[in-house]
């Protein structure tokens, strides 16, 4: 498993391309695209329609990690769960982006947004909100609310979004997902749901005449890795991992 997998119970790396126009939905275009993906990744053999105009091709999920790709009416997605390495996941997403101009007729002009997202899931049977507040902290102006009589933290999912260039076309978003409900807090009966941490780097607007989807994704993936290595590991992942281990 990749080094990032050592910081959480599950780690995944996804690519999402949103288009301005609707993608081809005819049988021949969709099937031919998935056939080309399967040629590069032969273990992807499970093909199905999840909802109307949403098609998925994926590997078996019983090996601890798996690859998947999907096509929606205005979005192309690619993901790897618990990849062998960061690079192996990036290679898959790059392959998909090299295929789509030809197989799905997606022009560089048609880009609404292109993003890379890393996700980390932590197993914890208890109040996720309390763990997040303890691990990543609470703003000083809000900290005193934690001492309110009968206080039980029911929601704590901070979000931070910032630009990575002067024109704000490249942005980073860090977010958290707690799956603890008020019923669980009231009864003390917690399930096996996971706490999630997400870091997404996104480029908005059409690509330029000298840009390609694959090359632009490489740039975004490089920024993403710099942010994970330089900040997310030390400031979020390790503290969260340590907090859970001490409870």
CORFEN-V942047 format. One record per residue. N is the residue number from 1. PSI is psi in whole degrees, -180 to 180 (* if undefined). OMEGA is omega in radians with two decimals (none if undefined). Layout:
n=(N N)
psi=(PSI PSI)
omega=(OMEGA OMEGA)
This chain:
n=(1 2 3 4 5 6 7 8 9 10 11 12 13 14 15 16 17 18 19 20 21 22 23 24 25 26 27 28 29 30 31 32 33 34 35 36 37 38 39 40 41 42 43 44 45 46 47 48 49 50 51 52 53 54 55 56 57 58 59 60 61 62 63 64 65 66 67 68 69 70 71 72 73 74 75 76 77 78 79 80 81 82 83 84 85 86 87 88 89 90 91 92 93 94 95 96 97 98 99 100 101 102 103 104 105 106 107 108 109 110 111 112 113 114 115 116 117 118 119 120 121 122 123 124 125 126 127 128 129 130 131 132 133 134 135 136 137 138 139 140 141 142 143 144 145 146 147 148 149 150 151 152 153 154 155 156 157 158 159 160 161 162 163 164 165 166 167 168 169 170 171 172 173 174 175 176 177 178 179 180 181 182 183 184 185 186 187 188 189 190 191 192 193 194 195 196 197 198 199 200 201 202 203 204 205 206 207 208 209 210 211 212 213 214 215 216 217 218 219 220 221 222 223 224 225 226 227 228 229 230 231 232 233 234 235 236 237 238 239 240 241 242 243 244 245 246 247)
psi=(153 160 -33 -29 -21 -10 -7 175 -33 143 138 155 118 154 137 128 117 135 157 -37 159 144 160 134 5 153 -45 -45 -46 -49 -39 -39 -49 -31 -40 -38 -43 -30 -36 -29 82 -23 -11 99 -9 108 132 164 119 -48 -178 127 27 118 142 140 127 165 170 147 6 11 11 -22 154 161 152 155 155 159 130 -175 -34 32 140 131 151 137 155 126 127 60 159 -32 162 -42 -38 -35 -43 -38 -41 -47 -38 -41 -43 -45 -25 -27 -38 -32 -30 -42 -31 7 43 113 153 -26 -24 6 119 -42 150 129 156 135 130 138 144 124 135 126 128 123 86 -166 107 -37 -41 -40 -46 -44 -40 -40 -43 -8 167 142 139 -37 -17 -13 -36 -22 -21 -10 8 137 137 16 128 118 118 -19 127 96 72 151 137 132 134 159 151 5 170 -32 6 21 -26 122 155 139 125 128 167 152 115 138 20 135 163 -35 -43 -42 -41 -41 -19 11 97 146 -164 17 159 150 135 142 130 139 120 131 125 139 129 157 168 155 153 171 -23 9 151 158 -43 -45 -40 -37 -38 -40 -46 -41 -35 -42 -42 -46 -38 -41 -38 -49 -40 -25 -52 -42 -50 -35 -24 -56 -49 -47 -39 -42 -42 -40 -44 -41 -26 -6 *)
omega=(3.14 3.12 3.14 3.14 3.13 -3.13 -3.09 3.13 3.06 3.12 3.14 -3.08 -3.04 3.00 3.09 3.05 3.08 -3.09 3.09 -3.12 3.10 -3.12 3.08 -3.13 -3.14 -3.03 -3.05 -3.11 -3.10 -3.11 -3.13 3.09 -3.12 3.07 3.12 3.07 -3.11 3.08 3.14 -3.13 -3.00 -3.13 3.03 -3.06 -3.12 -3.11 3.13 3.06 -3.11 3.08 3.10 3.11 3.03 -3.06 -3.02 2.98 -3.06 3.03 3.00 -3.05 -3.01 -3.10 -3.13 3.10 3.14 3.09 3.07 3.00 3.11 3.08 3.06 -3.05 -3.14 -3.12 3.02 -3.07 3.08 -3.10 3.05 3.11 -3.10 -3.13 3.08 3.12 3.07 -3.09 -3.12 3.08 3.11 3.12 3.12 -3.10 3.09 3.12 3.11 -3.11 3.04 -3.11 -2.90 3.10 -3.09 -3.05 -3.09 3.07 -3.14 3.14 3.02 3.10 -2.98 -3.08 2.96 3.05 3.07 -3.04 2.97 -3.10 3.01 3.13 -3.14 3.13 -3.13 3.09 3.07 -3.14 -3.09 -3.10 -3.13 -3.08 3.11 3.12 3.13 -3.14 3.14 -3.03 -3.04 3.06 3.12 3.13 -3.10 -3.11 3.13 -3.03 -3.09 3.12 3.13 3.12 3.09 3.13 3.14 -3.11 2.99 -3.02 -3.08 -3.14 3.05 -3.10 -3.10 3.11 3.08 3.13 -3.10 -3.13 3.08 3.05 -3.02 -3.11 3.06 3.09 3.07 -3.03 3.06 3.11 3.08 -3.10 -3.09 3.09 3.02 3.14 3.09 3.13 3.09 3.12 3.13 3.13 -3.12 -3.06 -3.07 -3.14 -3.07 3.13 -3.09 -3.13 -3.07 2.97 -3.10 3.04 -3.11 2.96 -3.08 3.03 -3.01 3.01 -3.13 3.09 -3.09 3.04 3.10 -3.09 -3.14 -3.11 3.04 3.13 -3.09 -3.13 3.13 3.09 3.08 3.11 -3.14 3.14 3.09 3.08 -3.14 -3.12 3.10 -3.12 3.10 -3.11 -3.03 -3.02 -2.97 -3.11 -3.03 -3.03 -3.05 -2.97 3.14 3.08 3.12 3.11 -3.14 3.13 -3.14 -3.09 -3.11 -3.12 none)
